[in-house]
Amino acid sequence: MDEYLAGLTTEEINEQTRMIDDCTTEEMLRLMNEQDAKVPAAVAAEIPQIAKAVDVLYHVLKNGGRMFYIGAGTSGRLGVLDASECPPTFGIDPSKVQGHIAGGDGALRLAVEGSEDSAEEGVALIEQCGVTDKDAVIGITASGSATFVIAGLQKARELGAATIGVVNNKASKLEKVCDICIAPVVGPEVITGSTRLKAGTAQKLVLNMLSTCTMVKLGKTYDNLMVDLKASNIKLRDRSVRIIKSATGVDEEKAAVYLESASMNCKLAIMMIETGLTAEAAEEALNRAEGRLKKAIRNFNQVV
C-alpha cells in the first residue's frame, strides 16, 4: 500500500456518510448537500494564496504570456472547461488561456487509464506547447500525486515559467514543484475517494476565481458587465444589447444600432455612446487605455 496515498484526506472514509446506502433518496441528497456546504469555507481559507496567483497570472497575460491548465481526470476536465469559457466570456484569444488533460482530448469523454501516471506525457505536453519564461502553468490534482501534472510543472519550472498548484491535500507532492500552492481541504468525500465531488467543486471555484479576477484586472469588464464577450449567437447578441443599455442608459433600439456600428463589439459600442466618437476614434482611445473601458472614458472626459 502506498503510504502517501493512504495518508491523504481525500482518501479517508467519511463517517458522516458511511450508511448512505441505507438512506432514502431525500436523506442521501441532504447528506450530499451538507457535505457540499463545507466547500466554500475551504476555498475562502485559501484566498491569500489565490490572490498571489491572480497577480502572477495578470502580470503574465499583460506582458504577452499565456496561462496553461494541466490536469488528469476530473481535474483536467475542469481546467479545459475553464479555459474554453474564457474566449466567449472575455473576448481573449484562445491561445492565451489553454486547458490540457492527460490522455489528450479523447480523455474529456472517456477515461484514459494510466495517463495520469506518465511523466513523459507531462513533459512532452509542456514542450509541445512551447512554454517559456513568459508563461504560467497551473497544475490541478486532487491528490497532489498525479505524475503527469508534477512532471509537467517541473519541466515548466525548468523553463522559467511561473508554476501554480491547485490541490485538495496539505503537504502534497505537488506543493514541492509550485511557486504558489492553493490547497482547499474539503475533507473526506461522500463516496470514499470520489474526488469529482467536493474536491472537484472546490477546484471549480478556485479556477473561477483565477480566470475571472485575472480578466477583470486586465480590463475585460466594465463594472461587473462582460463587455468583451463575443456576440456569436442570438443569446449573446441579446446579452450585448442589454449590457449596452445598462452601461449607457440608451434604449434597446439605439443599443442595437450602436452594436451593429461597432461590428458587434460591445465595449466599442459603449465607448462610442459615452464619448460620441466614431468607431475608429473610439477604438484608438481604447487602445491607448490598454482596452480598459472605464479608463478610456475617464481619459476622454479629462481631455474634453
ChimeraX attribute file (.defattr): number of C-alpha atoms within 10 A of each C-alpha:
attribute: neighborCount
match mode: 1-to-1
recipient: residues
	/A:1	5
	/A:2	6
	/A:3	7
	/A:4	12
	/A:5	15
	/A:6	11
	/A:7	11
	/A:8	20
	/A:9	20
	/A:10	24
	/A:11	19
	/A:12	16
	/A:13	16
	/A:14	18
	/A:15	12
	/A:16	13
	/A:17	19
	/A:18	12
	/A:19	10
	/A:20	17
	/A:21	9
	/A:22	10
	/A:23	12
	/A:24	10
	/A:25	10
	/A:26	9
	/A:27	12
	/A:28	17
	/A:29	13
	/A:30	12
	/A:31	15
	/A:32	18
	/A:33	12
	/A:34	13
	/A:35	20
	/A:36	18
	/A:37	12
	/A:38	15
	/A:39	21
	/A:40	16
	/A:41	13
	/A:42	17
	/A:43	21
	/A:44	13
	/A:45	14
	/A:46	16
	/A:47	15
	/A:48	10
	/A:49	14
	/A:50	24
	/A:51	16
	/A:52	16
	/A:53	25
	/A:54	19
	/A:55	14
	/A:56	19
	/A:57	27
	/A:58	21
	/A:59	18
	/A:60	21
	/A:61	19
	/A:62	14
	/A:63	11
	/A:64	10
	/A:65	20
	/A:66	24
	/A:67	25
	/A:68	23
	/A:69	28
	/A:70	30
	/A:71	30
	/A:72	31
	/A:73	25
	/A:74	23
	/A:75	27
	/A:76	26
	/A:77	24
	/A:78	27
	/A:79	27
	/A:80	22
	/A:81	18
	/A:82	20
	/A:83	23
	/A:84	15
	/A:85	15
	/A:86	20
	/A:87	18
	/A:88	17
	/A:89	19
	/A:90	21
	/A:91	18
	/A:92	17
	/A:93	12
	/A:94	15
	/A:95	14
	/A:96	17
	/A:97	23
	/A:98	21
	/A:99	23
	/A:100	26
	/A:101	29
	/A:102	29
	/A:103	23
	/A:104	14
	/A:105	14
	/A:106	11
	/A:107	19
	/A:108	20
	/A:109	9
	/A:110	10
	/A:111	14
	/A:112	16
	/A:113	12
	/A:114	11
	/A:115	21
	/A:116	23
	/A:117	18
	/A:118	18
	/A:119	18
	/A:120	13
	/A:121	20
	/A:122	29
	/A:123	19
	/A:124	15
	/A:125	21
	/A:126	22
	/A:127	15
	/A:128	8
	/A:129	12
	/A:130	11
	/A:131	22
	/A:132	18
	/A:133	15
	/A:134	17
	/A:135	25
	/A:136	28
	/A:137	26
	/A:138	28
	/A:139	31
	/A:140	33
	/A:141	31
	/A:142	31
	/A:143	23
	/A:144	26
	/A:145	20
	/A:146	24
	/A:147	22
	/A:148	28
	/A:149	33
	/A:150	30
	/A:151	24
	/A:152	28
	/A:153	29
	/A:154	21
	/A:155	22
	/A:156	28
	/A:157	20
	/A:158	12
	/A:159	17
	/A:160	15
	/A:161	23
	/A:162	24
	/A:163	25
	/A:164	28
	/A:165	27
	/A:166	28
	/A:167	28
	/A:168	29
	/A:169	26
	/A:170	17
	/A:171	13
	/A:172	20
	/A:173	17
	/A:174	28
	/A:175	21
	/A:176	14
	/A:177	22
	/A:178	22
	/A:179	15
	/A:180	19
	/A:181	25
	/A:182	27
	/A:183	27
	/A:184	25
	/A:185	23
	/A:186	26
	/A:187	21
	/A:188	24
	/A:189	25
	/A:190	24
	/A:191	17
	/A:192	15
	/A:193	19
	/A:194	15
	/A:195	24
	/A:196	17
	/A:197	18
	/A:198	26
	/A:199	29
	/A:200	23
	/A:201	19
	/A:202	28
	/A:203	27
	/A:204	17
	/A:205	14
	/A:206	22
	/A:207	22
	/A:208	16
	/A:209	17
	/A:210	21
	/A:211	20
	/A:212	19
	/A:213	19
	/A:214	23
	/A:215	23
	/A:216	18
	/A:217	16
	/A:218	17
	/A:219	21
	/A:220	25
	/A:221	22
	/A:222	18
	/A:223	12
	/A:224	9
	/A:225	18
	/A:226	22
	/A:227	26
	/A:228	24
	/A:229	24
	/A:230	19
	/A:231	21
	/A:232	10
	/A:233	9
	/A:234	9
	/A:235	9
	/A:236	15
	/A:237	19
	/A:238	13
	/A:239	18
	/A:240	27
	/A:241	25
	/A:242	20
	/A:243	21
	/A:244	27
	/A:245	18
	/A:246	15
	/A:247	18
	/A:248	15
	/A:249	14
	/A:250	16
	/A:251	13
	/A:252	14
	/A:253	11
	/A:254	15
	/A:255	24
	/A:256	22
	/A:257	13
	/A:258	22
	/A:259	23
	/A:260	13
	/A:261	15
	/A:262	21
	/A:263	12
	/A:264	20
	/A:265	21
	/A:266	28
	/A:267	28
	/A:268	29
	/A:269	29
	/A:270	27
	/A:271	28
	/A:272	22
	/A:273	20
	/A:274	16
	/A:275	16
	/A:276	11
	/A:277	16
	/A:278	16
	/A:279	19
	/A:280	12
	/A:281	15
	/A:282	26
	/A:283	20
	/A:284	14
	/A:285	22
	/A:286	22
	/A:287	13
	/A:288	13
	/A:289	17
	/A:290	14
	/A:291	20
	/A:292	20
	/A:293	25
	/A:294	15
	/A:295	17
	/A:296	22
	/A:297	19
	/A:298	13
	/A:299	15
	/A:300	16
	/A:301	11
	/A:302	8
	/A:303	6
	/A:304	7
